[in-house]
């Protein structure tokens, strides 16, 4: 792969950066004040979205848009530096209709939905007319093994009846969430990866109840509020099935690949911001007769953060390149690699930034505490570290030589 950005990517990067600096960043304090006082999306979001769409900065993370669907059709690799810019603010992706979980859901619909389903469910997402969620994780089972998912979806004539409980469902508590893609068991006697299916469930369907809005380590996701849900005899049409019955894992994997890489791309942008914050904070404060930035420890922290960030960026770019070249199945190893590496890096850099800032780093005056919480969440969400490490190990080839006959070792006495 070429380590330079393509001319197209650089053009879009400059355009997005200009919009970010003139339209988005100046609204950041107003956004923080609004969500603090009201807990919902500020009214000016709609205005920013109109401006972004008018500028062509819309649906940037969807390479496979149809001719009549709005967006840029950037490759995953071309999108990566743009996602970094958005990642500097937790709420910025929504301006460009690039927020999770909607983009991964759009990708699942692009690949698995019927034309009728695309008209009903995908088109409103592409136009930011609604929001969505993906209902997978459950409180009563270890969801790291997705075959444990226990929500039941029983066929009854032309309908399915759904019963179960989901939690930590990103976006489910958003007031504009119009529908869920729910994963549940349709055939308990089938093979482990063929028992589950995915189905569209309108949020206003009878029997769907939002139990509560959840926080993670005290932090609330105001862009895609996290919810706990119950489904009590929820009846939906069999026409709402996404893909064929028993293809729930296929649908989930199609959406999880891009979801993981997009999270990592944005996290790299967030780490760039953290390094900048450390530089400025350390240069402006003095302790024991000299500025903090003059101390070897601070210089080492910042240098180590730079090394780790550049390594993670190269891994992410290679993953994006592989995704473009080989599709979802050809990039699984790379997706697992960045899914382990990037959240760990984010946690380390956020921890250093918090130490440099002192008490201020743990307050709501900076994004550092959110960055630390976000990094910790990513080590669990979309597959915990242990699952990805297991997958990476399984894909590691076993050499064809043994210790006894290795050409790399000296001969041992008989």
GICOR-V804867 format. One record per backbone hydrogen bond with DSSP energy under -1.0 kcal/mol. NH is the residue of the N-H (numbers start at 1). CO is the residue of the C=O. E is the energy in kcal/mol with one decimal. If there is no record, write none. Layout:
# GICOR-V804867
NH,CO,E + NH,CO,E
This chain:
# GICOR-V804867
10,6,-2.7 + 11,7,-2.0 + 12,8,-2.3 + 13,9,-2.7 + 14,10,-2.4 + 15,11,-1.9 + 16,12,-2.8 + 17,13,-2.7 + 18,14,-2.2 + 19,15,-1.9 + 20,16,-3.0 + 21,17,-2.5 + 22,18,-1.8 + 23,19,-2.8 + 24,19,-1.1 + 25,20,-3.1 + 27,24,-1.9 + 28,25,-1.8 + 31,27,-2.5 + 32,28,-2.6 + 33,29,-2.5 + 34,30,-2.1 + 35,31,-2.4 + 36,32,-1.9 + 37,33,-2.0 + 38,34,-3.2 + 45,42,-1.8 + 48,44,-2.3 + 49,45,-2.6 + 50,46,-2.1 + 51,47,-2.2 + 52,48,-2.7 + 53,49,-2.6 + 54,50,-2.3 + 55,51,-1.7 + 56,53,-1.4 + 57,52,-2.5 + 58,56,-1.4 + 59,96,-1.7 + 69,66,-1.9 + 79,75,-1.9 + 80,76,-1.2 + 83,79,-2.4 + 84,80,-1.7 + 85,81,-1.3 + 86,82,-1.9 + 87,83,-2.1 + 88,85,-1.4 + 89,86,-1.6 + 95,92,-1.4 + 97,94,-1.3 + 98,93,-2.7 + 103,99,-2.1 + 105,101,-1.9 + 106,102,-2.6 + 107,103,-2.3 + 108,104,-2.1 + 109,105,-2.3 + 110,106,-2.7 + 111,107,-1.7 + 112,108,-2.1 + 113,109,-2.0 + 118,114,-2.6 + 119,115,-1.9 + 120,116,-1.7 + 121,117,-3.3 + 123,118,-2.7 + 126,122,-2.4 + 127,123,-1.5 + 128,125,-1.5 + 129,124,-3.1 + 131,176,-1.8 + 133,179,-1.1 + 135,181,-2.5 + 136,134,-1.0 + 143,141,-1.2 + 145,142,-1.6 + 148,145,-2.7 + 149,146,-1.5 + 152,163,-2.5 + 153,185,-3.0 + 154,161,-2.5 + 156,159,-3.1 + 159,156,-1.5 + 160,236,-2.8 + 161,154,-2.6 + 162,234,-2.8 + 163,152,-2.2 + 164,231,-2.0 + 166,229,-2.4 + 167,137,-2.0 + 169,227,-2.3 + 171,224,-1.2 + 172,169,-1.8 + 173,225,-2.0 + 174,171,-1.4 + 177,174,-2.0 + 178,131,-2.8 + 180,201,-2.6 + 181,133,-2.1 + 182,199,-2.8 + 183,135,-2.6 + 184,197,-2.3 + 185,151,-3.6 + 186,195,-3.2 + 187,195,-1.9 + 190,187,-1.6 + 194,191,-2.5 + 197,184,-2.6 + 199,182,-1.9 + 200,240,-2.2 + 201,180,-2.8 + 203,178,-1.9 + 205,202,-1.8 + 208,205,-2.0 + 209,230,-2.3 + 211,228,-2.4 + 212,228,-1.0 + 214,226,-2.6 + 216,219,-2.8 + 219,216,-2.4 + 222,220,-1.0 + 227,169,-1.8 + 228,212,-2.2 + 229,166,-3.0 + 230,209,-2.1 + 231,164,-2.9 + 232,207,-1.9 + 234,162,-2.3 + 236,160,-2.3 + 238,158,-3.2 + 240,237,-2.0 + 241,238,-1.6 + 242,198,-2.7 + 247,244,-1.9 + 248,196,-2.6 + 251,247,-2.2 + 252,248,-2.4 + 253,249,-2.6 + 254,250,-2.0 + 255,251,-1.7 + 256,252,-2.1 + 257,253,-1.7 + 259,255,-1.7 + 260,256,-2.6 + 261,257,-2.0 + 262,258,-2.6 + 263,259,-2.0 + 264,260,-1.9 + 265,261,-2.5 + 266,262,-2.4 + 267,263,-2.1 + 268,264,-1.8 + 269,265,-1.4 + 270,266,-2.0 + 271,267,-2.2 + 272,268,-1.9 + 273,269,-1.7 + 274,270,-2.1 + 275,271,-2.3 + 276,272,-2.1 + 277,273,-2.6 + 278,274,-2.3 + 279,275,-2.4 + 280,276,-2.4 + 281,277,-2.7 + 282,278,-2.5 + 283,279,-1.6 + 284,280,-1.4 + 287,290,-2.8 + 292,285,-2.9 + 293,282,-1.9 + 294,291,-1.8 + 295,292,-1.8 + 299,295,-2.1 + 300,296,-2.8 + 301,297,-2.4 + 302,298,-2.4 + 303,299,-2.5 + 304,300,-3.0 + 305,301,-2.1 + 306,302,-2.0 + 307,303,-2.4 + 308,304,-2.5 + 309,305,-2.3 + 310,306,-2.5 + 311,307,-2.0 + 312,308,-2.2 + 313,309,-2.6 + 314,310,-2.0 + 315,311,-2.0 + 316,312,-2.5 + 317,313,-2.9 + 318,314,-2.4 + 319,315,-2.2 + 320,316,-2.5 + 321,317,-2.7 + 322,318,-2.8 + 323,319,-2.4 + 324,320,-2.0 + 325,321,-2.4 + 326,322,-3.5 + 327,323,-1.3 + 335,331,-2.5 + 336,332,-2.3 + 337,333,-2.2 + 338,334,-2.2 + 339,335,-2.1 + 340,336,-1.5 + 341,337,-2.4 + 342,338,-2.5 + 344,340,-1.1 + 345,341,-2.1 + 346,342,-2.8 + 347,343,-2.4 + 348,344,-2.1 + 349,345,-2.7 + 350,346,-2.5 + 351,347,-2.2 + 352,348,-2.2 + 353,349,-2.6 + 354,350,-2.4 + 355,351,-1.9 + 356,352,-2.4 + 357,353,-2.3 + 358,354,-1.6 + 361,358,-1.5 + 362,359,-1.4 + 363,360,-1.3 + 371,367,-2.3 + 372,368,-2.4 + 373,369,-2.2 + 374,370,-3.0 + 375,371,-2.5 + 376,372,-1.9 + 377,373,-2.3 + 378,374,-2.3 + 380,377,-2.0 + 381,377,-3.4 + 385,379,-1.9 + 388,384,-1.8 + 389,385,-3.0 + 390,386,-2.0 + 391,387,-2.0 + 392,388,-2.7 + 393,389,-2.5 + 394,390,-2.1 + 395,391,-1.3 + 396,393,-1.6
